[in-house]
Amino acid sequence: MPETPHIVSDVMTQTVVAVGREAPFKEIVRTMEQWRVSAMPVLEGEGRVIGVVSEADLLPKEEFREGDPSLYEQRGRLSDIAKAGALSAAELMSTPAVTVHPDATLAQAARIMAVRHVKRLPVVDDLGMLQGMVSRADLLKVFLRPDEDIEEEVRRTVVSYLFPAFSHAIHVNVHEGVVTLRGHIRDTSLISVAVRLVRAIEGVVDVEPRLTGESPAPGGPQDTG
């Protein structure tokens, strides 16, 4: 069977720049500039994440600097207007923080980012203590995996598992993460299973099944797609 998928702790950055809830506005800006980050977790106590402050939280101060917001803006952007007058991380931060656990799969982390419209996530333990930071770029690291490594895993965990009697006759080719399977098998109902298993392997971009064979006998296992 395919190996255990990578989890967040495999790719996260463990050295994380963060600020305390009392950090003043200019210190936050300086820290972001110094460390070249666009968002930071806000910590309390011994390292519990209580929020996240981002460039988007800081911009209202500049946006509304030259004048008071219109009545329409006052009605529709109460949060931004409040942040325009904020002086500390506690007043600026988005809370509660959108976080992820270190044992979450990369797919789960990617789904959280997509649904919550964030570019990075603080990684926290069960007590909410900061463990690291994971970004979109971190989640894409699996696609840097060499084609040779992917090919070896496909042969070892999929071809040998599903087609033990035909593994010598099935050719596996990987180019730029796209896996092509060629050969003749006995039961074509296993093709869709092979595609699902290969696609689950870390670093696979797509699967092109070019397998031929015989359809299963009536009453036998059916292809569920």
N, C-alpha and C positions, 0 to 999 in steps of 0.2 A: 504493500500500500504506500501511497505518497507519504513523505516525511512530514513531521509536525510543522505547520506553517510558522513563519517568523512572527514574533510578538513585539510589542512596542519597546520592551526593554532591550531588544536586540539592536534597535536603530536609534533610540533616543539619545539626545545630548545630555550628559550627566552634569557637566559644569554649566550652571544656569545663573544668569544675572537676574536679580530680583530686587525689589524695594520693600520697605516697611510701610505701614499704613500712614505714618506721619511724614513721609518723604515729601518735601515741597515741590511745587510745579517745576522750577528751573532745574532742580536736581534730577528729576525724572527725564527732562529733555536732554541734559548733559549725559546722563547714563546711557540713554538710547543712542545718542550720537557716538559716544566713546566705544560702545560695544556693537554698534551697527545692527541693532535689533529694532523691530517696529512694535513690539509688545513685550511686556514683562509681567510675571506674576507678582501679586502683592501678598506679603507674608505677615503673619501675626505669631507672637510667641516664639516657639522653637522651630518654626518653619511650616506652619499650617497655611495652606493657600486659602485666602478669603476673597480673592478677586483677581482681575487682570486689567492692567492699564495699557492702552494702545495709542498709537498716533491719532487714531480717529477720536479718541477721548480728549486729546489735547487740542485738536484743531478748532473747536468752537471758540476758544479764547481769542484766536486770531481772526476768525470769521466775523465775530460780533464786536471786534475791537473799535471800529470806527463809528459805530452808532448803535442805538437801541433797536432790537428786533421789531418788526411790524406786528400788528395785532394777529395777523394770520400765522406768522411764525411762532408767536407766543402760544397760540392754541395747539399747533401741530408739532412743536419741537421743544416741549418743556424740558426734557432730559438734556438736550444740547445746550439750552439756555442756562440751565443750572450748572453745567460743566464749564461754561464760559466764565463763571464767577468762582470756580473751584480753585483752591490753593494747595490741596494735598492729595496724595494718592487715594486716601479713603473717600474723598469727595469725587474723584475722577473715575475711579475704577468701575468696571462692569462686574456686577455681583448678582447671584453667585457665579463663581468661575466655572466655565465649561472645561471639564477635565477628563482624563482617561487613566485607567489603571495600567500598570506595567505589563500585566499578563494578557491584555487585550490583543487580539490579532490586528495586523495592519489593515485588514479590510474593515474591521470594526472602527478603528481610529479614523480611517478615510471617510466612513459613513457619518461619523459624528461631525467631522469638519465640514462635510458637504451640507448636512442638514442645518447646522448651526452657523454656517457662513463664517468660519474662522480659518486662519492660515496656520495656526499652531496651537498646541494644547499642553498645558502643564500636566505632568505625569505625577500622580499622587498615590499613596498607599491607602489602606482601609481607614486610616485615621485622618486622611486629608493632608498628610505631610508631603512636601515636595520631594520628588525623586529624580526629576529630570524634565526635559522639554522635548516634544516631538513636533516636527514641522512637516509641511507638504513635501519638501525636498527629502526629508528623512524617509518618508513612506515610499518614495520613488527609487530608493537605493537598491531595492531588490531587482530592478530592471537593469542594473549594472552587472548582474551575474553573467559570467562567461557562457557562451553557447555550449562549450564543451562540457561544462558542469551540468547544464540542463539536460543535454543529451544523455549523459551517464545516468542521471536520476530517472529519466523517462524509461531507459532500457531496464534499469534495475528494479524500479518500483511499479511500473505499469505494464510494460511488455512482458517481462518475465512472470508477473503476477497473473495477468489475464490470459496470456497465450503461451503457457509453458512448453507446449509441444511444437509451437510454430515460431518461437522467439528468434530462432536462427534465420528465418525467412522474412522477418519483418525489418524493414530498413527505417532508421530514424535519422532525420536530418534537421538541424536547428540553424537558422540564419536570422540574426538580429532578433532573437527571441521567439521567432515563429517556428513552430514544430510541425514537420511534415512526416506523416506515417505512411509507408508504402509496403505492400505485400498482400499475400493471400491468406485468409483465415477461414476456419470452418463455419463459424457462426457470426453472421453479420449483425445480429442483435447486440453484440458486444462492442460494436464500433462507437455507439453513442456513449457507452460506459467509459471506453478508453478516452474519448474526447473530454469528458467531464473530469476524469482523473488527471489527465495531462494539464488541463487548464488550471487545475488547483495547485500545480507546482509553482513555487516561487520563481519569478522572473519570466514566466511564459507570457508572451504578448498575444499569441493566437495559435490555433491548431488547425492544420489542414489534413483531414483524414482522406487518404487515397488507398483505402483498403478494399479488397474485393473478397468475395466468398459466397457461401451458400446461405440462403435464408433459413431460419429455424423451422423445424418440422411443426405441423399443426399440433396445437396443444402444448408446445414447448414454450420457453421464455420468450416474451415479446419485447420489442424495443419501445420503451416508454418515452423516448426523446429526452 
